[in-house]
Structures are given as C-alpha cells and as structure tokens.
Amino acid sequence: MNTTRRAFLRHCGLAGAAAVGTSLIPAMAFAKESQKRKQLTMYGPPVGPSVTLAHSAETNAVSGLIEQLNFETYRNPDVLRTNFVAGRWELAGTPSYVAANLYNKGVKVRLMNIMTWGLLYVISVDENIKSIEALKGQDIVMPFKADMPDLVFQHIAKEKGMKTGKDYRLNYVGSPFEGLQLLLSGRAKHAVLPEPAATAALLKGLKSGTKTTRVIDLQSAWGEVTDGPARIPQAGMMVSDTLLDEMPDLPERLNAALTRSTDWVVNNTTSAGRLGESYMTLKAPIIERSIPFCNFGLDKAKDIQQEIESFYSILAESNPAIIGGKLPPDDFYLG
C-alpha cells in the first residue's frame, strides 16, 4: 500500500477499523503459515456497491490468510466472464445470474453470498408517476435488452396486467448513463436506472434545470408481485473452485470481513464516497448519496438458496439463457 493510500486511510479512519477487525481473530487459528497467499485480487464493477470490496482490500481484512488483498474494477460482465473462463480470475463481485450462467457452462465457480439486494429504480421527469400502472401508454428507456433490469421490469409489469408493446413501450439503450442523458436532454420522460446512475440523474438534473424524481422502487414492486420480501438478490461474490480448494476457510473469513465493510460503508457514507472515487470514475457525492438506495446487506448464498432460485426461475421464464438454461445444483450455493 503506497503512502498516499495510507494517508487516505488515516483520514477516513479505516486503519483503525482494520486493526480492530484483524486483532479479534488470531490469524493462525484459521490457516497455517504455509497456507498463506502473498496476495489475492478481488474484482468488481465500477459502481457504488464495489466500495465495500475496496474497503475490505484497503483494510487488508483477511490478513490471516492473505498478506495483501487487492481490489480492481472491471468494465463490464463480458470482461468478467472472459477472465473466469480463462482461469485468470478467482474472486469477483458479480450480478448473481452471471455466476449461475458460468457454472452451467462448465466453469468451476460457486456463489458465495448476496451483498446487494436490488438497486433498480424508475426515474421520471413526471413526479406524479407513483406506480407501474401509471406508466400505461408511456415510453420507458431501458438499459441492456433482455438483461436483468429488463426482465425484472417486464415481470413486474406482466403481474400488474401490462404487456410490453401494447400497454407500454421500451426503448433500449446500451448503458444506464445513455438513459440518463436521454432524460436530461428532454428526449425521454421515464427510465429504468440502477444505482448509481439513478442518483446521478437526480443530481445532474438539479444542475441542468431538468427536474427528475425517483418515482418507483422496483425492489418494493418486486415484493408486491412475488408475495415475498421487497428485495432482489441482485449481486454477490463469485469464487473459483481452485481458490476454494486452496483456501477452504476463505468464504467464512471473507464473509465476516465484507459484513464489517458493509457496516462501515452504510455508516460512513461521506468517507465511503471518497474511497469509491479513488477507484472509479464516479464522483464522491454521487457514490455517497447513492449508498442508502443500494440495499446493502450480506447473506450467505446457502442461507437464501430458495430465494435466489425463485429469482433465477423468474428471469428464466423470459430468457432461459440468462442462467445457462437451468437452475444450478445445491453445491453451487456456499454456506
């Protein structure tokens, strides 16, 4: 860790958190010295929720197993898939369905946990939109055709008695930030946006004079139509079998570390925003203000297997290929 980074940690108060976290459990209680790794890199998407991974890396939260835990961002899920298929990467934050897809294609990976319980919202220039039904007859901007946000929205709308192309129209764009620009330029009235693009739309709208409003929480809408909790098992950690074979204690240790990091992020949003900005192209205020809407909370995959399987099954109704054609077996979900 370089001098600049150490100074940043002292400023944010992370170094003390690291000392507390690592002093609670003697390293040798979990791993012999010969089992220690010199270093391990975690990867995550360049969005706000990855600040949790950055915090665990900066505090070297599993020093009993790994001398230096690093964190790097990746551009998109295709980069993630390519590197896991090639065996170059061993540990990464990922949309939960990507882990299932890779497993069903023969890539030896497991889902370790869920860390982000949904960050999808409808952002509109019309503050009077209060429900999915209020979007009847409207055009809605949607990033990533046939991907998770699209499938989630269409399922909710279908359960509300609305059919795509008949009751509403979806205009697809290549990224959330393209959708954001359409809203701010007046070329669109409504868009489904994940965090942090949703918060960026609100903040940039204030500056540009285009009022935008967070009108629908799709997590709440999902809970309504599924008769389940108001949350979506959207993203978590994926780990390779080779790393599990080498470090069978890693899931337990890393889950504990990531839980501490999640608590820190939720309770220190300003510092978390600055930490995130040091890894991503996002500005600190956007990361900071998006955190309350990211629905952070770590659950082991095995503990919530039924909920994840229900989510996978609903996605697969419209696009079976998104999870690789079938539900993964029980041993895909780590406890």
C-alpha positions in Angstrom: 0.0 0.0 0.0 1.5 3.3 -1.0 2.0 6.4 1.2 -0.9 8.3 -0.4 -3.3 5.4 0.2 -2.1 5.1 3.8 -2.8 8.8 4.3 -6.2 8.4 2.9 -7.0 5.5 5.2 -5.9 7.6 8.2 -8.1 10.4 7.0 -11.1 8.2 6.7 -10.4 6.3 9.9 -10.1 2.9 8.1 -6.7 2.0 9.5 -8.1 1.7 13.0 -11.0 -0.4 11.7 -8.5 -2.7 10.1 -6.6 -3.1 13.3 -9.7 -3.9 15.3 -11.0 -6.4 12.7 -7.8 -8.3 12.3 -6.9 -8.4 16.0 -10.1 -10.1 17.1 -9.1 -13.4 15.5 -5.6 -14.8 15.6 -4.5 -15.5 12.0 -3.0 -18.9 12.8 -6.3 -20.1 14.2 -7.5 -20.3 10.6 -4.5 -21.1 8.5 -1.0 -22.4 8.8 1.7 -20.0 7.6 2.4 -22.3 4.7 -1.1 -21.9 3.5 -0.9 -18.1 3.3 -1.2 -16.4 0.0 1.1 -13.5 -0.8 -1.7 -11.7 -2.5 -5.2 -12.1 -4.0 -7.1 -9.7 -6.2 -10.9 -9.2 -5.9 -12.6 -7.7 -8.9 -15.8 -5.7 -9.1 -17.9 -3.5 -11.4 -17.1 0.2 -11.4 -20.2 1.2 -9.5 -21.0 2.3 -6.0 -21.6 -1.1 -4.3 -18.0 -2.1 -5.1 -16.8 0.4 -2.4 -17.5 -2.4 0.1 -14.9 -4.5 -1.7 -12.5 -1.6 -1.8 -12.8 -1.1 1.9 -12.0 -4.8 2.6 -9.0 -4.6 0.4 -7.8 -1.3 1.9 -8.1 -2.7 5.4 -6.5 -6.0 4.4 -9.4 -7.6 6.1 -8.3 -11.3 5.7 -4.6 -10.8 6.6 -4.6 -14.2 8.4 -5.0 -15.9 5.0 -3.7 -13.4 2.5 -0.8 -11.0 3.1 -2.2 -8.4 0.6 -5.8 -8.3 -0.6 -6.2 -6.1 -3.6 -9.2 -4.7 -5.4 -9.6 -3.7 -9.1 -12.7 -2.7 -11.2 -13.7 -4.3 -14.5 -15.5 -2.6 -17.3 -18.4 -4.9 -17.9 -19.7 -8.5 -17.4 -18.1 -9.7 -20.6 -14.6 -8.9 -19.2 -15.7 -10.8 -16.0 -16.8 -13.9 -18.0 -13.7 -14.0 -20.2 -11.3 -13.9 -17.3 -13.1 -16.6 -15.2 -13.4 -18.9 -18.3 -9.7 -18.4 -18.9 -8.9 -19.2 -15.2 -7.1 -15.8 -14.7 -9.6 -14.5 -12.0 -10.6 -16.3 -8.8 -12.8 -13.9 -6.9 -15.2 -11.2 -8.0 -18.3 -9.3 -7.3 -20.9 -10.1 -9.9 -24.6 -10.0 -10.9 -25.9 -13.2 -9.3 -27.2 -14.6 -12.6 -23.7 -14.4 -14.1 -22.4 -16.9 -11.6 -25.2 -19.4 -12.4 -24.6 -18.9 -16.2 -20.9 -19.6 -15.9 -21.5 -22.7 -13.7 -24.0 -24.1 -16.1 -21.5 -23.6 -18.9 -18.9 -25.7 -17.1 -16.9 -23.0 -15.4 -15.9 -24.2 -11.9 -17.3 -21.4 -9.8 -19.6 -21.0 -6.8 -21.8 -18.2 -5.5 -20.5 -17.2 -2.1 -23.1 -14.6 -1.0 -25.5 -11.9 -1.9 -24.4 -8.4 -1.0 -26.7 -6.1 -2.9 -30.4 -6.6 -2.5 -31.5 -4.6 -5.5 -30.7 -1.1 -6.8 -33.2 -0.6 -9.6 -35.5 2.5 -9.8 -37.7 4.2 -12.3 -36.6 7.8 -12.7 -39.0 10.2 -14.3 -39.5 13.9 -15.2 -43.1 13.5 -14.0 -43.3 13.4 -10.2 -46.9 12.3 -10.4 -45.9 8.8 -11.5 -46.4 6.6 -8.4 -46.9 3.1 -9.7 -46.1 0.8 -12.6 -49.7 1.1 -13.7 -49.3 4.9 -14.1 -46.8 4.1 -16.9 -49.5 2.8 -19.2 -49.2 4.3 -22.7 -45.7 5.6 -21.9 -42.3 5.1 -23.5 -39.7 3.9 -21.0 -35.9 3.9 -21.5 -34.3 0.6 -20.6 -30.6 -0.3 -20.5 -29.5 -3.7 -21.7 -32.2 -5.6 -23.7 -33.1 -9.0 -22.3 -30.8 -8.5 -19.3 -31.7 -8.5 -15.6 -33.2 -4.9 -15.3 -35.3 -5.5 -18.4 -36.6 -8.9 -17.2 -37.3 -7.6 -13.7 -39.4 -4.7 -15.0 -41.3 -6.8 -17.6 -42.1 -9.4 -14.9 -43.5 -6.7 -12.6 -45.5 -5.1 -15.4 -46.9 -8.5 -16.5 -48.0 -9.3 -13.0 -49.7 -5.9 -13.0 -51.6 -6.9 -16.1 -49.5 -4.8 -18.5 -48.0 -6.2 -21.7 -44.9 -4.8 -23.4 -45.6 -3.2 -26.8 -49.3 -3.0 -26.0 -49.6 -1.1 -22.7 -46.2 0.5 -22.7 -43.1 0.7 -24.9 -39.5 0.0 -24.1 -36.7 2.0 -25.8 -33.4 0.2 -25.3 -30.1 1.8 -24.8 -26.6 0.4 -24.3 -25.9 1.6 -20.8 -27.6 3.3 -17.8 -25.7 6.5 -18.5 -27.1 6.7 -22.0 -30.6 6.5 -20.4 -29.6 9.3 -18.0 -28.6 11.5 -20.9 -31.9 11.0 -22.7 -33.7 12.1 -19.5 -31.6 15.2 -19.0 -31.8 16.2 -22.7 -35.6 16.0 -22.7 -35.7 13.2 -25.2 -37.2 10.8 -22.7 -39.6 11.1 -19.8 -39.0 7.9 -17.9 -36.1 5.5 -17.5 -35.3 2.3 -15.5 -31.9 3.1 -13.9 -29.7 1.2 -11.5 -27.7 2.9 -8.8 -25.5 5.0 -9.1 -27.0 6.2 -12.4 -30.3 6.8 -10.7 -28.7 9.2 -8.1 -26.6 10.8 -10.9 -29.8 11.6 -12.8 -31.2 13.4 -9.8 -28.1 15.4 -9.0 -27.3 16.2 -12.6 -30.9 17.2 -13.2 -30.7 19.7 -10.4 -27.6 21.3 -12.0 -29.1 21.4 -15.5 -32.5 22.6 -14.5 -34.3 19.4 -15.5 -36.2 18.1 -12.6 -36.1 14.3 -12.2 -37.7 12.2 -9.5 -37.2 8.7 -8.1 -40.8 7.6 -8.6 -40.8 3.8 -8.3 -38.7 1.5 -6.2 -38.6 -1.7 -8.2 -37.5 -3.7 -5.2 -40.8 -2.9 -3.5 -42.7 -3.6 -6.7 -41.0 -6.9 -7.0 -42.0 -7.9 -3.4 -45.6 -7.0 -4.2 -45.9 -9.2 -7.3 -43.9 -12.1 -5.9 -45.5 -12.1 -2.4 -42.0 -12.0 -1.0 -39.7 -9.5 0.6 -39.2 -6.2 -1.1 -35.7 -7.1 -2.3 -33.9 -8.6 -5.3 -30.9 -10.9 -4.9 -29.0 -8.8 -7.5 -25.3 -9.2 -6.9 -22.8 -11.0 -4.7 -19.4 -12.7 -4.7 -18.3 -15.5 -7.1 -15.3 -17.7 -6.2 -13.5 -20.3 -8.3 -13.2 -23.9 -7.2 -9.4 -23.7 -7.4 -9.3 -20.9 -4.8 -11.8 -22.8 -2.6 -9.6 -25.9 -2.8 -6.5 -23.9 -1.8 -8.3 -21.8 0.9 -11.4 -23.6 2.3 -11.6 -21.1 5.1 -11.8 -18.1 2.8 -15.6 -17.9 2.4 -16.1 -17.7 6.2 -13.4 -15.2 6.7 -14.2 -13.1 3.8 -18.0 -13.0 4.5 -17.1 -11.8 8.0 -14.8 -9.1 6.6 -17.3 -8.0 4.0 -20.0 -7.7 6.6 -17.8 -5.4 8.6 -17.0 -3.4 5.5 -20.7 -3.2 4.6 -21.5 -1.8 8.0 -18.7 0.8 7.6 -19.9 1.9 4.2 -23.5 2.3 5.4 -22.5 4.3 8.5 -19.7 6.4 6.8 -21.2 7.4 3.5 -19.1 10.5 3.0 -15.8 8.7 3.6 -17.2 5.8 1.5 -17.9 8.2 -1.3 -14.3 9.4 -1.3 -12.9 5.9 -1.2 -15.1 4.9 -4.1 -14.0 7.9 -6.2 -10.4 6.8 -5.7 -11.2 3.5 -7.6 -13.9 4.6 -10.0 -14.7 7.3 -12.5 -17.7 8.3 -10.3 -17.6 11.4 -8.2 -17.7 11.1 -4.5 -21.0 12.9 -3.9 -22.8 10.6 -6.3 -21.5 7.5 -4.6 -22.2 8.9 -1.2 -25.8 9.8 -2.0 -26.5 6.5 -3.8 -25.5 4.3 -0.8 -28.8 4.5 1.0 -30.5 3.2 -2.2 -28.2 0.3 -2.8 -29.8 -2.0 -0.3 -26.6 -3.4 1.1 -26.7 -6.5 3.3 -24.7 -9.7 3.2 -26.3 -13.1 3.3 -24.5 -16.4 2.7 -25.8 -18.0 -0.6 -26.8 -21.3 1.1 -28.9 -19.5 3.7 -31.0 -17.8 1.0 -30.8 -20.5 -1.7 -34.6 -20.8 -2.1 -34.9 -17.0 -2.6 -32.1 -17.0 -5.2 -33.6 -20.0 -7.0 -37.0 -18.2 -7.2 -35.3 -15.1 -8.7 -33.4 -17.3 -11.2 -36.6 -19.1 -12.2 -38.5 -15.9 -12.9 -35.7 -14.5 -15.0 -35.5 -17.8 -16.9 -39.2 -17.6 -17.8 -38.4 -14.9 -20.3 -34.8 -15.7 -21.1 -33.6 -19.2 -20.0 -30.1 -18.5 -21.4 -29.5 -15.8 -18.8 -28.8 -18.5 -16.2 -27.5 -21.1 -18.6 -30.7 -22.9 -19.2 -31.3 -24.5 -15.7 -31.0 -24.0 -12.0 -27.6 -24.8 -10.6 -27.4 -27.7 -8.1 -27.3 -27.3 -4.3 -23.5 -27.3 -4.1 -23.4 -24.1 -6.2 -24.5 -22.2 -3.1 -21.9 -21.8 -0.5 -22.7 -21.6 3.2 
